[in-house]
Amino acid sequence: MAALMILGTIGVIGLVIMFGIPVLVKLAVFIGDMNAARQGGGKTDLIPPAPPTVEISYSATNSAVQNIWGYSESGARVVLTRNSKSVGSVEAGDDGRFEVRDVKLDNGSNLFIAVAVDPAGNKSGESRPINLKYLAEPPKLAIDYPDDGAEVTDSNRVEVVGKTDSNARLIINDRWVAVNANGEFKWQLALVSGENRLKIVAVDEAGNRTEKEMVVNYRP
């Protein structure tokens, strides 16, 4: 055993003299990589990337086509799904940013989830789900009272009563008006003698608008 150790030491010294230390270091690294590859089934990178992030800063839109972007591990391929269906895959750039362009939305809810696959084939967990609503139609708006062109003679105030979508914002003559859980609203309008104009606007989460204009005549 001692003789083998002596012979091994002499051999190493001989290699150092013949090739130099840098060459031996490279040889040792190469042998180590080969051993790691055999132990890992030919794949040296066994660590999956972190889950990607999908960056959408708004909850609703009235545009049917969107560019969806986010961040992942640099060089990883990001697969994006919408409502469990794949809508595209792209490679993350050097800064980790990815963008899937021209994604068509379903009317209503669109749940986006992304996963990343690195060059070694390791797959990340799913990103945090992001829901984006596509609202193609403007909100409903009905005025139950008063009628357009109505005449009021017994009071200098009239109650405007109507209904819109429950998640819509309502503006009457540039004033915000509360809407209940059923979309119903009531608002008192102070009348002046003669013609009183009303402009009623309902705006949904996506920015779609419905407007109505009407006149109430006050004859004291």
N, C-alpha and C positions, 0 to 999 in steps of 0.2 A: 504493500500500500504506500509506504514511504517512498519507495522507488518510483511509483507512478506519479506521485506528487512532484518529485524532483524533476522527472522527465517532462511533466506538464509545464512546470515553471520555466524550464529551459526552452521549451517550445514557444511559450508566450514571449520570452525575451527575444528569441530568434525572429518571431514575426514582427515585433516592435522594431528591431534593427532593420529588417527588410522593407517593411511597408510604412512604418511610422504610426504614431498613436491615433491621428485623425481617421485613418483608414480602418483601424481596428474598432474604433467607436462606431463608425457607420455600419460595420459588419455586425456588431453586437445589437444595434438598433434593428437592423434588418431581420436578424434571427428572432429577436423578441416579437416583432410584428408578425412574422410567420407563425410563431407559436400561438399568439393571441388569435390569429385568424382561424387556426385549426380548432382552438377551443371554442370559438364563437360561431362555428359553422360558416366561416368565410366572411363574417360581418364584424368589423371592429367597433362600430358605433352601435351600441345597444340601448342608448338613452333616447326616449321619444321626446319630441319638442313639446314645449308648453302649449296649452290650448290657445288658439288665435283669439283675437278680439275683433268684433264687428262694430264699427263706429257709425251709428246713425243718430244724429242729434235732434231729430224731430220724430213725432209719433204718428203723424198722418200726412198724406200728400194727395194732391189732385192730378198728379202726373203718373201715367201708366207705366213709364219706363224710367228706371233709376240706375245709377252707378253705385254699387255697394263696395265699400272699402274698409280696410282695417289693418291690423298689424299681426305678424307672425314671426317665426324664426327666419332669419335671412336664408334665402335659397330653398326654403321648403315650398312644396306645392300645396296650395290651399284649395280645398274643395268646398264650395258653397252650396247649401241647399235652401230651398224656399218651400215651406209646408211639406217637408220630407222628400222633395224632388230636387235632384241636382240641377243647378242653373249655370254651372261653369266652374272651371278650375284655372288658377293662374299661379305663377311662381312669385314668391315674395322677393322684393328687391334687396339691395345691400343694406338699406335702412330698415328692412322688415315690413315695409308697406306693400299691401296688395290691393288691387282694384278689379272687380268683375264688372264689366261695362254692359250697358243696355239690357238690364234685367227686367223682364216684363212681370208686372204685378198682377195678382188675382184681385178681383174686387172684394173689398173687406180686409180681413186680416192676412198678413204675410209674415210668417215666422221664419227668421233667418238663423241658421246654425252653420258654423264653419269648423272643419278639421284640417290639420296640417300633416303632411307626410314629408319627412326629411329625405335627403339623397340616399341614405342607407335603408330606406323603407320603413323606418319607425313611424308609427301613427300616433298623433296626439289625441287627447280627449276632446270632447265637444266644447265649442265656445259657449259663452252665456247666450241663451236665446234672446234675440231682439225682434220685437213685433212692430211692423210698420203697416198702418192702415192705408188702403187706397180707397178714397171716396170719390167716385166718378160723378155722382149726382149732387146738385146743390140741396141745401136743407129745405124741408117743407115749411110753408108759412101761410097760416090761415088767420084772417081777422074775423072774429065772430060778432064783434060790436065795437063801434057803430058801423053802419054802412057808409060806403063812399058817397058823399053828397048829402049826408043826413043833416037835418036842421034841428037845433036844440034851442028851446025857448024858455025852459023853466029853471035852468041852472047855468052858472058860468064855468062849470067843470063837467067833464065827461070821462067815463072810465073806458079805456081801450082794453079789450079782452080778445085773446087769441091763443094760438098754439103753434109751436115749432118743434124741431127735433130736440130731444132732451139734452143733448151735448152741445147744442148751438149757443152762441152768444147773441144777445138781442140788443139792438140799439134803436131807440125811437127819438127822432129829432136831436141826434147827437148825444143822447143820454143812455147810459147802460141801464138795462131793465132786467130784473131777476127772472129766471125761468125755473120752474120746479122740476121734480124728477120725471114728471109726465110731459114736460115741454110746455106746460100752460103758463100764461103770464097775464098780469093785470097791471094797468098803469093809468094814473090820473092825469088828464090833460087840462090845464087851465085855459079857458077860452077867452078870446077877445071878441068884441063885437064885429060881426062880418065873417069873412072867410078865414078858417084856420087850417093850415096845411100840415099833414102828417107824412113823415118819411120813416118807414119801418124797415130795418135791415136785419136779417139773420145770417150769421157767419158760422160755418162748421169748423171742426178741428183742422181740416185741410185747406181752409181759406176760401172754399166755395161760398158764394153769396146769393141770397135771394132778397130782392127789394120790392117793396110795395109803397105806392104813394096814394094818398087819399085826402079828401077835403071834408071838413065838418063846418057847417055854417051856424053861427050863433046869432039868434035874433031875440034880444032881450025885450 
